[in-house]
Amino acid sequence: MSQFEDREPGVGRNLDEIDAWLRSYLSSGPKPAAEVIDQAMGAGYTKKMVRLASDRLAIVRERDGFGPGSRVLWHMPSAH
């Protein structure tokens, strides 16, 4: 049993933890934003926590396609 299981989602979690989770999740390449958010919520984070972490980490957001069926992909910034 996790120490967070009896708490509201996100309560007791610190910024380093969500940042590390997001870095790890995106380490294999671009992922659809909806998938990232769904997986993060499944891990106990809130949408707001994910959005704020993505801002702190300067996550790149790119649209893939246009119109119906298009999606937004998130990925880590390139290290130039």
N, C-alpha and C positions, 0 to 999 in steps of 0.2 A: 504494500500500500504506500503510495506516494504521500509526502507531507502536504501536497496541494490538493489531494482528492476531495477533502471535505470543505474546501473553500470555493468562493466564487471564482470563475475563470480569470486568470491574470493576477489575482490577489497574492501578494508575497513574492511575485516574480520581479527580478530586477532587470534593469536595462541591458546589462551585459549578457544575460541569459537569452533574451529574445534576439539580440543582435547576433549572438553566436549561432542560435538556431537558424536564423535567416541566412547568414553566411554559409552555413553548412548545407542548407536546403538548395541554395542556388549555386553551389560549388560545381555541380555537374553540367551547368549550362542554363540557358533561358528556360523559364517555366511560365505557363499562363498565370496571370495575376489571380484569377478565380481559384485555381488549384492551390497556389501559395496560401491564399487566405483560408481556404477550406482546411488545408493540412495544419496550418498554424492554430486555427480554432480547435481542431481535433487534439492538438497538443496542449490546449489550455490557455492559449493567448486570445486576446480580443482583436477585433478588426482595427481598433484605434492603436493598439500596441504594435501591430504589424505595420500600419501606415507610418507611425512615428519612427519605428526602427528603419523602415525603408528610406525615410528622409535622412536619418542620421548616417546611414551607410551609403547615401547617394546612389541608391539602386536606379538603374537605367530602365525606363519604361518605353517600349516601342510597340506601335500598332502593327499587327500582322494581318494584312488584307484590308478590304474596305467593305462597307455595307454589312448585310446579314452574314453571319458566320465569321466576321472579323473578331480578333481578340487582341488583348494587350499582353505582351510578354514582359517579364521582369528578368533582369540579369545583373550580375555584379559589374561595376564599372571596370573597364580595361585598365591594366597597369601599363601605361605607355612609358 
